[in-house]
Amino acid sequence: MAEDNKKQNQLNIELPEEVSEGVYSNLAIISHSHSEFVVDFVRLVPNVPKAKVKSRIILTPMHAKRLMRALADNVKKFEAQFGSIDEPEMPTFPMNFNTPKAQA
C-alpha cells in the first residue's frame, strides 16, 4: 500500500533537448501585480546599447515565494560547499564591460 502511495506522488518531468541547453542571462528584472510575478531574464552584451529579454517566467505569488526560498536554500548550500559568493556593488546602467568598442 505504501508503495502505491509513492507511485502516485511521483512526478515525471520531461526536459526537452532545446530547453536543456539553457539560456544565459546576466540581469533579471522582476515586476508584479496583485496576482502574479513576472521575471524577465535579460542578456546584456558589451558595447551593444540594446539588451534583449531572453526568457520570461510568470509565477503566482505563492510560487514566487517558494522560488525565493528554494534559491536562498541553494545559495546557502553552495556557499557551504564552495565559500562565500562575492557581491560587488551594483553596476550602473548601462553596464561597463571594460572592452573596446566593436568595429566592423
C-alpha positions as a Markdown table, in Angstrom:
| # | Residue | x | y | z |
|---|---|---|---|---|
| 1 | Met | 0.0 | 0.0 | 0.0 |
| 2 | Ala | 2.8 | 2.5 | 0.8 |
| 3 | Glu | 4.4 | 1.6 | -2.5 |
| 4 | Asp | 1.2 | 2.6 | -4.3 |
| 5 | Asn | 1.2 | 6.0 | -2.5 |
| 6 | Lys | 4.8 | 6.6 | -3.5 |
| 7 | Lys | 4.0 | 5.9 | -7.2 |
| 8 | Gln | 1.0 | 8.3 | -7.0 |
| 9 | Asn | 3.2 | 11.1 | -5.5 |
| 10 | Gln | 5.9 | 10.8 | -8.1 |
| 11 | Leu | 6.1 | 13.5 | -10.8 |
| 12 | Asn | 7.6 | 12.7 | -14.2 |
| 13 | Ile | 9.3 | 15.8 | -15.6 |
| 14 | Glu | 10.4 | 15.9 | -19.2 |
| 15 | Leu | 13.3 | 18.1 | -20.2 |
| 16 | Pro | 13.2 | 18.8 | -24.0 |
| 17 | Glu | 16.6 | 19.0 | -25.7 |
| 18 | Glu | 16.1 | 22.6 | -26.8 |
| 19 | Val | 15.3 | 23.6 | -23.2 |
| 20 | Ser | 18.1 | 21.6 | -21.7 |
| 21 | Glu | 20.7 | 23.8 | -23.2 |
| 22 | Gly | 19.5 | 26.7 | -21.0 |
| 23 | Val | 19.6 | 30.4 | -21.7 |
| 24 | Tyr | 22.3 | 32.7 | -20.4 |
| 25 | Ser | 21.2 | 35.8 | -18.5 |
| 26 | Asn | 23.2 | 38.4 | -16.6 |
| 27 | Leu | 20.3 | 40.5 | -15.5 |
| 28 | Ala | 16.8 | 39.8 | -14.1 |
| 29 | Ile | 14.0 | 42.3 | -14.0 |
| 30 | Ile | 11.2 | 41.5 | -11.6 |
| 31 | Ser | 7.8 | 43.1 | -11.6 |
| 32 | His | 4.5 | 42.1 | -10.0 |
| 33 | Ser | 0.8 | 42.7 | -9.9 |
| 34 | His | -1.7 | 41.6 | -7.3 |
| 35 | Ser | -2.0 | 38.2 | -8.9 |
| 36 | Glu | 1.4 | 37.4 | -10.5 |
| 37 | Phe | 5.2 | 37.9 | -10.5 |
| 38 | Val | 6.9 | 38.4 | -13.9 |
| 39 | Val | 10.6 | 37.6 | -14.1 |
| 40 | Asp | 12.3 | 38.8 | -17.3 |
| 41 | Phe | 15.8 | 37.3 | -17.8 |
| 42 | Val | 17.9 | 39.7 | -19.9 |
| 43 | Arg | 21.3 | 39.3 | -21.6 |
| 44 | Leu | 23.5 | 42.4 | -21.7 |
| 45 | Val | 26.2 | 42.3 | -24.3 |
| 46 | Pro | 29.3 | 44.5 | -24.2 |
| 47 | Asn | 29.0 | 47.7 | -26.4 |
| 48 | Val | 25.5 | 46.9 | -27.5 |
| 49 | Pro | 23.1 | 49.6 | -26.4 |
| 50 | Lys | 20.1 | 47.3 | -26.7 |
| 51 | Ala | 19.5 | 44.3 | -24.4 |
| 52 | Lys | 17.1 | 41.6 | -25.2 |
| 53 | Val | 14.8 | 39.7 | -22.9 |
| 54 | Lys | 15.8 | 36.1 | -23.4 |
| 55 | Ser | 13.1 | 34.4 | -21.3 |
| 56 | Arg | 10.1 | 35.5 | -19.3 |
| 57 | Ile | 8.7 | 33.5 | -16.4 |
| 58 | Ile | 5.3 | 34.3 | -14.9 |
| 59 | Leu | 4.6 | 33.0 | -11.4 |
| 60 | Thr | 1.8 | 33.1 | -8.8 |
| 61 | Pro | 2.7 | 35.0 | -5.6 |
| 62 | Met | 2.8 | 31.6 | -3.8 |
| 63 | His | 5.2 | 30.1 | -6.3 |
| 64 | Ala | 7.4 | 33.2 | -6.3 |
| 65 | Lys | 7.8 | 32.9 | -2.6 |
| 66 | Arg | 8.6 | 29.2 | -2.9 |
| 67 | Leu | 11.2 | 30.0 | -5.6 |
| 68 | Met | 12.7 | 32.7 | -3.4 |
| 69 | Arg | 13.1 | 30.2 | -0.5 |
| 70 | Ala | 14.5 | 27.5 | -2.8 |
| 71 | Leu | 17.1 | 29.9 | -4.3 |
| 72 | Ala | 18.1 | 31.1 | -0.8 |
| 73 | Asp | 18.4 | 27.4 | 0.3 |
| 74 | Asn | 20.6 | 26.6 | -2.7 |
| 75 | Val | 22.8 | 29.6 | -2.3 |
| 76 | Lys | 23.3 | 28.6 | 1.4 |
| 77 | Lys | 24.3 | 25.1 | 0.3 |
| 78 | Phe | 26.6 | 26.4 | -2.5 |
| 79 | Glu | 28.4 | 28.7 | -0.1 |
| 80 | Ala | 28.8 | 26.0 | 2.5 |
| 81 | Gln | 30.5 | 23.8 | -0.2 |
| 82 | Phe | 32.4 | 26.4 | -2.2 |
| 83 | Gly | 32.7 | 29.5 | 0.0 |
| 84 | Ser | 31.1 | 32.9 | 0.1 |
| 85 | Ile | 29.8 | 34.4 | -3.1 |
| 86 | Asp | 31.2 | 37.9 | -3.6 |
| 87 | Glu | 28.7 | 40.7 | -4.1 |
| 88 | Pro | 30.4 | 43.7 | -5.7 |
| 89 | Glu | 28.5 | 47.0 | -5.8 |
| 90 | Met | 25.5 | 47.0 | -8.1 |
| 91 | Pro | 26.7 | 48.3 | -11.5 |
| 92 | Thr | 25.4 | 51.4 | -13.1 |
| 93 | Phe | 23.4 | 51.3 | -16.3 |
| 94 | Pro | 24.5 | 50.8 | -19.0 |
| 95 | Met | 26.9 | 48.3 | -17.6 |
| 96 | Asn | 30.5 | 48.8 | -18.5 |
| 97 | Phe | 32.2 | 45.6 | -19.5 |
| 98 | Asn | 35.6 | 47.4 | -20.0 |
| 99 | Thr | 36.0 | 46.1 | -23.5 |
| 100 | Pro | 37.0 | 48.1 | -26.6 |
| 101 | Lys | 34.2 | 49.3 | -28.9 |
| 102 | Ala | 33.3 | 46.8 | -31.6 |
| 103 | Gln | 34.2 | 47.9 | -35.2 |
| 104 | Ala | 33.0 | 46.5 | -38.5 |
